[in-house]
């Protein structure tokens, strides 16, 4: 690592941020996507230059072990050579032609073979494409309008977390509920009998589903004539080859995937029951870059590498070692914090009852880990990739020990 001592120079990032704020709308407002999307202001790099394996370098030349991994789109490691070669080959052959190409069929076949309940596949480009397509098909299939959802499901009108620019009539058709609480979900269905088209949810985020919760939610939705959609953007091709459905032994009517599916290349998929997927002929869903096959080639190369389970097993082992080590550091230093999440998507939450003090602990810890070359997100769970090594985890825990010591000093 190149930046383990002294003050971290971020002059290049600061200069680009100043220029960017004059032209980039996403830099004019704080937290435009998630809470603290600027991380710890002044302590984190803003602009990166390159990445390789489990590492990323910012524009100032600082090197970091990357545990944000483009918010989970990287599973094998940055610039995986096999995936890169597959994408380059597709580029050289012509990747945006008016005819379908063989790789489109091959990707659809891989998904049907891999995803529980996937009888048909619709290839799209982004996560919001896929979840919005799922909602539209559910509405077409059921003839109903209302949607019940949980988690982060995208930015389109039916899922956006902020009300600006969204007609109230649209927002009134969407409800949510308390995760791991079937009674709260049951109440939503009772409040809108015969009106709910689908229940769409992330299978989990930080907290795992309680025993029986996911199957109970599926049964409850079906009891009321609604379809079930699993938003597997984060969990798909990460917690298991077949995603959370495989991991927890449940099956939704529809499921959506992206992120780790192509190791960072832009592609998404809606999968599900053939009779529901047949609704594509009764509505309209399309994409400007529908025929772009570079990302499809990347997805096939990624899935094929994940298929034997070796990479995913490594991700789980490395994540578990990180979680166990962090939990030991919390006990050692007596800091009010807890390790959360599944091994593949771990997180460290500071839990001081005073919000301002908890924020101070958080900033102290994450500013120090960043200064010493470890890129962790303070408010969004992290990710582990197959390129992460035993030595990487040892280094993170050594850095975490010092960062935890500093946090204990302000506790």
HELIX and SHEET records of a PDB file:
HELIX    1   1 UNK A   11  UNK A   20  1                                  10    
HELIX    2   2 UNK A   25  UNK A   27  5                                   3    
HELIX    3   3 UNK A   69  UNK A   72  1                                   4    
HELIX    4   4 UNK A   81  UNK A   93  1                                  13    
HELIX    5   5 UNK A  102  UNK A  114  1                                  13    
HELIX    6   6 UNK A  127  UNK A  142  1                                  16    
HELIX    7   7 UNK A  168  UNK A  171  1                                   4    
HELIX    8   8 UNK A  182  UNK A  191  1                                  10    
HELIX    9   9 UNK A  213  UNK A  223  1                                  11    
HELIX   10  10 UNK A  243  UNK A  248  1                                   6    
HELIX   11  11 UNK A  259  UNK A  262  5                                   4    
HELIX   12  12 UNK A  274  UNK A  277  1                                   4    
HELIX   13  13 UNK A  278  UNK A  281  5                                   4    
HELIX   14  14 UNK A  294  UNK A  306  1                                  13    
HELIX   15  15 UNK A  310  UNK A  333  1                                  24    
HELIX   16  16 UNK A  343  UNK A  345  5                                   3    
HELIX   17  17 UNK A  355  UNK A  371  1                                  17    
HELIX   18  18 UNK A  390  UNK A  410  1                                  21    
SHEET    1   A 4 UNK A  48  UNK A  52  0                                        
SHEET    2   A 4 UNK A  55  UNK A  58 -1                                        
SHEET    3   A 4 UNK A  63  UNK A  66 -1                                        
SHEET    4   A 4 UNK A 374  UNK A 375  1                                        
SHEET    1   B 7 UNK A 120  UNK A 124  0                                        
SHEET    2   B 7 UNK A 268  UNK A 272 -1                                        
SHEET    3   B 7 UNK A 254  UNK A 257 -1                                        
SHEET    4   B 7 UNK A 227  UNK A 231  1                                        
SHEET    5   B 7 UNK A 196  UNK A 201  1                                        
SHEET    6   B 7 UNK A 146  UNK A 150  1                                        
SHEET    7   B 7 UNK A 174  UNK A 175  1                                        
SHEET    1   C 2 UNK A 337  UNK A 340  0                                        
SHEET    2   C 2 UNK A 347  UNK A 350 -1                                        
END                                                                             
